Amino acid sequence: MKQWIEKNGLIAILLAFGLSFMIFSNVFNSSSSKQVQQETTQAVFRQTDEEKKLKQISDYEKRYEQQLKEALEAIVGVGEVKVIVNVDATEQNVLEKNEIVQKKRTMEEDKEGGKRQIEDESTDEKIVIVRKGDEETPLVLQTKKPEIRGVLVVAKGADQVQVKKWIVEAVTRTLNVPSHRVAVLPKK
C-alpha cells in the first residue's frame, strides 16, 4: 500500500480532494434545494392570469348590477329588483402604434401595345414603447370597458307593460345594449 501511495501520490490526493468536494457540495446543496422547493410551493398558490381575469370580469358585473339595481328601484312602479349582467371579457387596452404605409404604382407596357397598372401597398405597424427607468411599457391610448352580452332584470311591477318598457329603456341606454339582449321578468 505504501508503495502504491508513493507511486500514485498525486492520484490519491486528487481522489481525496474530489471526494471531499462531493461531500461538501451535497451538504450545501440540500439547503438550497429546500429553498427552491418552498419557492415552487408559493408559486402554485399565487393567482394565475386566468384567475385575475375572472376576478376582473366578476368585479365589472357586480358594479353594473349594483348601479342598475339602485337606478331601477327609483323608477315609479318598480319594486324590489334583482339584476344579472353578463360581460364578455376583461377591459381592453388600445395601444399607440407607429404605422408606415408604402404605396408603389408601376405602369407596364408590353411589345404588343398592352398597358397595365400594378399597385402594391404594404403596411408596417410597431407598438410605441415608453421607458420609465429600467422598465419598458407600451403607450396606452385608452382603456375600453368590456362588451355586455346580456342583462336579466327581475322586478316587482314588471308585469305592467309601461313599467317593463321603462326598465328596458333604462337598461339599454345606460349600458348601451340592444333591447334584444335585455330580458325583463316580473318578480313573485
N, C-alpha and C positions, 0 to 999 in steps of 0.2 A: 504494500500500500504506500509506504514511504517513497519507494522508487517511482511509483506511478505519479504521486503528487509532485515530486521533483521534476519528472519528465513533462508532466502536463499541468504545471502550476498555474499558468495563465488561463487555461481552460477551466480549472477548478475555481479560480477566483471569479471568472465571468459567470460560471454556473451559480455560485453562491450569490453574486450580485443580482442576477436575474430572478432567482427565487425570492430574495428579499424584496425586490421591486414588485413582484406579483402579489406578495402578501400585503404589503403596504397599500398598493393600489386598490385591492379589494376592500380594505378597511375604510379608506376614504370614499370609495365609490358607493358603498352601501348607504351612507348618509345622504349622498346626492340623489340616489335613486328614490329615496323616501320623499325628497322634495319634489321630484318630477311626478311621483305618484299623487302627492297632495295637489299639485297644480292641475293635473288632469281631472281629479275628482271635482275641484272647484269649477273647472270649465264646463263640466257636464251639467252643473246646476245653474249656470248663468242662463239668462234669457236669450233665446236664439232670435235671429232676424224675423223669422216667421211669427214667433210669439209676439214680438214687438208690433208687427203689422196688424195682427189680430186685435191687440190691445188698442191700437190707434183707431181701427175701424169701430170697435165697440165704444170707444170714447165719443167718436163723432155721432154714432147712432143715439147714444144716451143724451148727448147735448141737444140734438134735434128733437128727440122725443119730449124732453122736459120743456123746451121752449114752445113747441106746438101745443102741448097739454095746457100750459098756462094761458096761451092765446085763445085756444078753442073754448076753454071753460069760461072765458069772458064774453063769449057771444051769447046774445039773447036766445033763450030757448034750449041751450045746450047745458046739460047737467054734468055728471061725472064722465070723465074721458079717459080712455086708455089708447095710447098711440104706440105704434111699432113702425120704425123707419129702418129700411134695409138699404145700406150703401154698397156701392160696387167695389171700391178698393180704397187704399190709403190716398192721402193727398199726393199731388203730382207737382214736381218742380219743373219749371220751364227754364232751360239754361240758355245763356247767351252764346251765340255761335258766330264765328267769322266765316263768311261764305264767299268763296271765289268762284265766279261763273265765267267760263271761257266759251266764246262762240267763234266758230270758224265757218266761213262760207267760201266754197270753191266753185268756180264755173269751169266746166269742161266742154270741149268741142272735139268730136271725132272727125275722121277723114271724110266721112260722107255728109258732113254738114249738120249732124245731130248735136243738139245742145242739151246740157243738163246741169242742174244746180245742186250741189251737195252741201248740206248744212250739218255741222257737228257741234254739239253743245255738251260741255262737261261741267259738273258742279263739285266743288270740294268744300266740305264743311269741317271745321275744327272747333271744339268747345273752348271757350275762353276760360283760362285758369288764372286765379288771383292768388298771389303769395302773401301769407301772413306769417312772417318769421320763417320758421322751417317748414311750415305747413302749406300745402297747396290745395285749394278748393275751387270747384267750378263756380262761375259767376251766375247766381240765380236771379232771373228777371222777375219771376212771380211764382207764387205757390197756389195751385188750383185745388179747391175743395173736391172731395170725391163725388162722383156721379151718384145719384139716388136711383135705385132700382124700383122701389115701390114703397107705398105708405098704407098702413092699415089704421083706421080710426074707428074705435068702438065707443059710442057716446049715447048717453040718455038724451032723448029728444030727436035723435037722428031718424026716427020713423016718420017725422013730418018732412014733407018734400022741400019746403023753403029752408028749413034748418040744414037739411042734408046738402042743399045747393050752396049755402053759405060756407059750410065746412069744406066742401070740395074746392070752392073758390079760394078760401083762405090757405089751404094746403098747397094748391097749385101755384099760387102767386108767391107764397113765402119761400117755397123750396124750388121753384122753377121746374116743376114736374108736370108732364102732361096728365090730363084728367083720367086717361085710361090706366094710369099707374097708381091711382088713388082709390082705395076701397073704403066706403063709409057704411058702417053697420050699426043698427040700434042695439043698445045695451039693455039687459034684463032689468 
